[in-house]
Every structure is written in C-alpha cells, then in structure tokens.
Amino acid sequence: MTLDAPTHYADRLCSLIRAKKTPLIVGLDPRCEQLPPSMLAGHGSLVPLAIQAQLYQQFCCEIIDAVHRLIPAVKPQAAFFEQLGPAGMMALANVIEHAKSVGLMVILDAKRGDIGSTAVAYAAAYLGARPLSPWGCDALTVNPYLGEDSLEPFVTAAKKNNAGIYVLAKTSNPGSRTLQEKIVDGQPVYSHIADLLQSMAQSTIGDSGYGIVGAVVGATYPEQLWALRQQMRNTLLLIPGYGAQGGTAADVAGGFDEQGQGAVINSSRGIIFAYERREYRAIKDWQVAVAQATQDSIAEIASETRAGRISDSVIQ
C-alpha cells in the first residue's frame, strides 16, 4: 500500500474495486479430491494430511497468481485448512501472506463469535495487517448469535487496526430460514440484525459512505437482498451463493448502490474448479481455465448489475 492510500477498511476496499473495475472476489475452498490431476499425480488415493496441506497451499497460491490482476480480494475458508491440523493452519497463513504480497485484500471466512475476553482474543488474532495481528487479515466473518456485546470486541479491533468485519445476516443456505426468518416484534430476525449492523456501520463510516461493519447476505435470496440493501445503506455486503450454489448475476443485482458499489460477490467452486466445468475442459492449463472463468464472471456481473458502472475515479 502506498503512503497516500486509504487506511479505512471500506475506503480501501472500494478503491480497489474501482481499480479492478469489479466487485468479484474469489473464495479459496480447496478440496483434495478436486485438485488438478497434475497435483495429485503420484500421491495415491490416501494423501497424508501434511501433504494435503502442502497441496492446498500450492493450489491456492497458484489460483492467486492466476487471478490477482483481475480482482480486489480473496476469501479463504478457514475450515478447509483447519481440518488438516497444524500443517493446514501453516498453509493458510502462507496463502494469506501470498495474497497480501500481490496486493489483494483478504477476507477470512471463519465465522467467529464469542463474548468477553474470548471475542477480544479472536479479534486480536485475525484483524489487521501484520504485525497488528498474527494472521494479517483485512476482514473476518463473524456470527452475531451471542448478541451485540459479542460483536463489539471485533468492531473495536477493526477500528484500531484498519480492518473490517462481515456479520452473518441472511445467509445463502436453505436452512437459514429456520432461525433467520422467524418473526419477532413484527419483523424477521435477519431484519433485526440488519438494523444493528446499519447502526454500527454508520458509527464507523468512511469517505466511501460505508462503515467497517458489513453484512453477509446470500445471493440465493434476491428479494431479501434488495430489501436489505435499502435497510443497510452504509453497510458493505458480502454476497456468497453466486455460481456453484445457484445464485445468478441477476440475483445479486440488488446488492449494489446507484454507483455500482457497496458489495462484493464471492465465487468459490465455480472459479477455483473451473477446469472441471464442461465449458472450460478444452483449456489444457488449469490456471488458464480459472482465469477465464474469473473473466467470464466479471463480465456477467458487469452486464447484469450496476457494477458495470464502476470506474477507477478517486473518491470525492
């Protein structure tokens, strides 16, 4: 980052989105059985966890190399690395460092959430560039189920370290209806969460018009996405569910403001395993397939949403 680059999380992200002219981000969700055949060659059917960790690191770093000029950020999913034990966590740390080294922002999808000193510890672990935090992430996904006081330590750390958080509001999975759509005091639970997040975003607003507190709203619920964009006018949205989960570019259109800002659209499996998709199988180099799928997604989102209005002009 240059000395005159914005330090406020939302301003920094919006600046990068304009520079890359897209809100698309790539989710890093490695699965051993879906790695390129060239990586798995010689390892047999049972790959030791330590070797899997090495392969995950290689795979994710090579994805980053293929797409970093095209997108503003990546979103590693911590669970896929955690399941490999200590070696997996070292691989995750190295993937984060590599992404940062090529100018990408990193949103760690770990869905942390707790109270008191435990929440403070989680926030200290993840939020802020190194050495402000050991993991060096720009943002972290957070679960609000424990209430407002469970979010405050994350907001405090994000303010201090020029980072951001994305709080689960209306998630993309079908089971989200069970709790998130329950009616309480005349409105669904996710709407109550949205009111809280909008208040927190307003109190941390930057020059971009957005605060450092964001919300996770799934592409698979487009009507709710439209409504929540209006309810949370100063809240950045992280929108999963586009691509392999069934969400289309038209489905995510409601997440953007009039200038085509205010949201990032995550695609994981549809991009990182593009070489398995019928339309890209003719491409022999798997990294080229990944890059092409990224470019195609960028074009689709630009044509179907206000994101096509993004320019690289400076924030006024």
C-alpha positions in Angstrom: 0.0 0.0 0.0 1.3 3.5 -0.9 1.5 6.1 1.8 -1.4 8.1 0.3 -3.7 5.0 0.0 -6.8 5.0 2.2 -6.4 3.1 5.5 -10.1 2.9 6.4 -11.3 -0.6 5.5 -14.3 0.3 3.4 -12.5 3.1 1.6 -9.6 0.8 0.8 -11.9 -1.9 -0.5 -14.0 0.5 -2.6 -10.8 1.9 -4.0 -9.6 -1.5 -5.1 -13.0 -2.4 -6.5 -12.8 0.7 -8.7 -9.2 0.0 -9.7 -10.0 -3.6 -10.8 -13.4 -2.5 -12.1 -15.2 -5.4 -10.5 -16.7 -6.4 -7.1 -16.0 -10.1 -7.8 -13.9 -11.9 -5.2 -12.6 -15.5 -5.3 -13.3 -17.9 -2.5 -10.4 -20.3 -1.7 -12.1 -23.6 -0.7 -9.7 -26.3 -1.5 -10.8 -29.9 -1.6 -8.3 -32.7 -2.0 -10.4 -34.9 -4.4 -10.9 -31.9 -6.7 -7.3 -30.7 -7.0 -5.9 -30.7 -10.6 -4.8 -34.2 -11.6 -1.3 -32.9 -12.1 -1.0 -32.0 -8.4 -2.4 -35.4 -7.2 -0.2 -37.5 -9.5 1.9 -40.0 -7.6 0.2 -39.5 -4.3 -2.3 -42.4 -4.4 -5.8 -42.4 -3.0 -4.9 -41.7 0.6 -2.9 -38.4 0.8 -1.4 -37.7 4.3 -2.7 -34.6 5.9 0.7 -32.9 5.8 1.0 -33.5 2.1 -2.6 -32.3 1.6 -1.6 -29.1 3.4 1.3 -28.5 1.0 -1.0 -29.2 -1.9 -3.7 -26.8 -0.6 -1.0 -24.1 -0.2 0.3 -24.7 -3.7 -3.2 -24.8 -5.2 -4.4 -21.6 -3.6 -1.2 -19.7 -4.3 -1.4 -20.6 -7.9 -5.0 -19.5 -8.1 -3.9 -16.2 -6.6 -1.2 -15.9 -9.2 -3.9 -16.6 -11.9 -6.4 -14.0 -10.8 -4.8 -11.3 -8.7 -4.7 -8.8 -11.5 -8.4 -9.2 -12.1 -10.0 -9.0 -8.7 -9.7 -6.9 -5.5 -9.8 -9.7 -2.8 -9.8 -13.3 -2.0 -11.8 -15.1 0.7 -10.1 -18.2 2.2 -12.4 -20.6 4.0 -10.6 -21.5 7.2 -12.4 -24.8 7.7 -10.7 -26.5 4.8 -7.3 -25.7 6.3 -8.3 -26.4 9.9 -9.4 -29.9 9.1 -5.7 -30.7 8.2 -4.4 -29.8 11.6 -1.3 -27.7 12.3 0.1 -28.2 8.8 -3.1 -26.9 7.4 -3.0 -23.8 9.5 0.5 -23.0 8.4 -0.7 -23.4 4.8 -3.5 -20.9 5.5 -1.0 -18.4 6.9 1.2 -18.8 3.9 -1.8 -18.4 1.5 -2.8 -15.2 3.3 0.7 -13.8 3.1 1.0 -14.6 -0.6 -2.3 -12.9 -1.3 -1.2 -9.8 0.5 2.1 -9.8 -1.2 0.5 -9.4 -4.6 -1.9 -6.6 -3.5 -5.1 -8.5 -2.7 -7.2 -7.8 0.3 -8.0 -10.9 2.4 -11.4 -11.6 3.9 -11.1 -14.7 6.1 -14.2 -16.7 6.3 -14.0 -18.2 9.8 -17.4 -17.1 11.3 -16.0 -16.5 14.7 -18.2 -15.4 17.6 -18.0 -15.3 21.4 -18.1 -13.0 24.3 -15.8 -11.1 26.6 -12.1 -11.9 26.5 -12.6 -14.8 24.1 -14.1 -12.4 21.5 -11.2 -10.0 22.1 -8.7 -12.8 21.5 -10.4 -13.9 18.2 -10.4 -10.3 17.0 -6.7 -9.8 18.0 -5.8 -13.0 16.2 -7.2 -12.1 12.8 -7.9 -8.4 12.3 -5.3 -6.1 10.9 -2.2 -6.3 8.7 0.9 -7.9 10.3 2.2 -7.2 12.8 -1.1 -5.7 14.1 -2.4 -9.2 14.1 -0.6 -12.5 13.6 -2.9 -13.7 10.8 -2.8 -10.4 9.0 -6.4 -10.4 7.5 -8.2 -7.3 6.2 -11.6 -8.6 7.4 -13.3 -11.5 9.1 -16.7 -13.1 9.0 -18.5 -13.0 12.4 -21.5 -14.8 13.9 -23.9 -12.5 15.7 -25.9 -15.2 17.6 -24.5 -14.3 21.0 -25.7 -10.7 20.7 -24.4 -7.1 20.4 -21.7 -7.4 23.1 -20.2 -10.3 21.2 -19.7 -8.0 18.2 -18.2 -5.0 20.0 -14.7 -6.5 20.5 -14.5 -7.2 16.8 -15.6 -3.7 15.9 -13.1 -2.2 18.4 -10.2 -4.2 17.0 -11.3 -3.4 13.4 -11.3 0.3 14.2 -7.9 0.1 15.8 -6.3 -1.9 13.0 -7.9 -0.5 9.9 -9.8 -3.7 9.3 -13.4 -4.8 8.8 -15.9 -7.4 9.7 -18.8 -9.1 7.9 -21.6 -10.3 10.2 -24.0 -13.1 9.2 -27.4 -11.6 8.4 -29.3 -13.6 5.8 -27.1 -16.5 4.7 -27.3 -18.4 1.5 -28.1 -21.9 2.8 -31.7 -23.3 2.7 -31.7 -23.9 6.5 -31.2 -20.2 7.2 -35.0 -19.9 7.2 -35.2 -21.9 10.4 -34.0 -19.0 12.6 -33.2 -16.1 10.4 -36.8 -15.8 9.0 -38.6 -16.2 12.4 -40.8 -13.2 13.0 -40.0 -11.3 16.2 -41.8 -8.0 17.0 -43.2 -7.8 13.6 -40.1 -8.4 11.5 -37.8 -11.3 10.7 -34.7 -11.9 12.8 -32.4 -11.1 10.0 -34.0 -7.6 9.8 -33.3 -7.0 13.4 -29.7 -7.9 12.8 -29.6 -5.6 9.8 -30.8 -2.7 12.0 -28.0 -3.3 14.4 -25.4 -3.6 11.6 -26.5 -0.4 10.0 -26.2 1.4 13.3 -22.6 0.0 13.7 -21.7 0.9 10.1 -23.0 4.4 10.5 -20.8 4.9 13.5 -17.7 3.8 11.6 -18.4 5.4 8.2 -15.6 6.5 5.9 -15.2 8.7 2.8 -16.7 5.9 0.7 -20.0 6.2 2.5 -19.6 2.8 4.1 -18.6 1.7 7.5 -16.2 -1.1 8.6 -19.1 -3.3 9.7 -20.5 -5.3 6.9 -23.2 -8.0 6.4 -23.3 -11.4 4.8 -26.4 -11.7 2.6 -26.8 -14.7 0.3 -27.4 -14.4 -3.5 -29.9 -17.2 -3.2 -32.4 -14.8 -1.5 -32.6 -12.0 -4.1 -35.8 -10.4 -2.7 -34.3 -10.1 0.8 -31.1 -8.8 -0.7 -32.9 -5.9 -2.4 -34.7 -5.1 0.9 -31.6 -5.3 3.0 -29.6 -3.1 0.6 -32.1 -0.4 1.3 -32.2 -1.1 5.1 -28.4 -1.0 5.4 -27.4 1.9 3.2 -24.0 2.4 4.9 -23.2 -1.3 5.3 -20.9 -3.2 2.9 -22.4 -6.5 1.8 -20.5 -9.8 1.3 -22.7 -11.9 -1.0 -22.0 -15.6 -1.2 -24.0 -18.1 -3.2 -23.2 -16.8 -6.7 -22.2 -19.5 -9.1 -22.0 -23.1 -7.9 -24.6 -22.5 -5.2 -27.1 -21.4 -7.8 -27.1 -17.7 -7.5 -27.0 -15.8 -10.8 -25.7 -12.3 -11.7 -29.3 -11.1 -11.8 -29.8 -12.5 -8.3 -27.0 -10.3 -6.9 -28.1 -7.1 -8.7 -30.0 -5.8 -5.6 -26.8 -5.7 -3.5 -25.4 -2.6 -5.2 -25.9 1.1 -4.7 -26.5 3.5 -7.6 -22.8 3.8 -8.4 -22.3 0.0 -8.5 -20.6 -0.1 -5.1 -21.4 -1.4 -1.7 -21.0 -5.1 -2.2 -18.5 -7.9 -3.1 -19.7 -11.0 -4.8 -18.0 -14.2 -3.9 -17.5 -17.2 -6.2 -15.6 -20.2 -4.9 -16.2 -23.6 -6.6 -17.3 -22.1 -9.9 -13.9 -20.5 -10.4 -11.3 -22.5 -8.5 -12.5 -25.8 -10.0 -13.3 -24.3 -13.4 -11.2 -26.9 -15.2 -13.9 -29.5 -14.2 -16.7 -27.5 -15.9 -17.8 -28.5 -19.4 -17.3 -25.1 -20.9 -13.6 -25.0 -19.8 -12.5 -28.6 -20.3 -10.9 -27.8 -23.6 -8.4 -25.5 -21.9 -5.3 -27.6 -21.1 -3.8 -25.4 -18.4 -6.0 -25.4 -15.3 -4.8 -21.9 -14.2 -5.8 -20.5 -17.6 -9.3 -22.1 -17.1 -9.5 -20.4 -13.6 -8.5 -17.1 -15.1 -11.0 -17.4 -17.9 -13.8 -18.4 -15.5 -13.0 -15.3 -13.5 -13.1 -13.0 -16.5 -16.4 -14.5 -17.6 -17.9 -14.0 -14.2 -16.6 -10.4 -14.1 -18.3 -9.7 -17.5 -21.5 -11.4 -16.4 -21.8 -9.4 -13.2 -21.0 -6.1 -15.1 -23.7 -6.8 -17.7 -26.4 -7.8 -15.3 -25.9 -5.4 -12.4 -25.0 -1.8 -11.5 -21.4 -3.0 -11.0 -21.0 -2.2 -14.7 -20.9 1.5 -13.7 -17.8 1.1 -11.6 -14.9 3.4 -12.7 -11.4 3.9 -11.3 -12.1 7.6 -10.4 -11.0 8.7 -7.0 -13.3 9.0 -4.0 -14.8 12.5 -3.8 
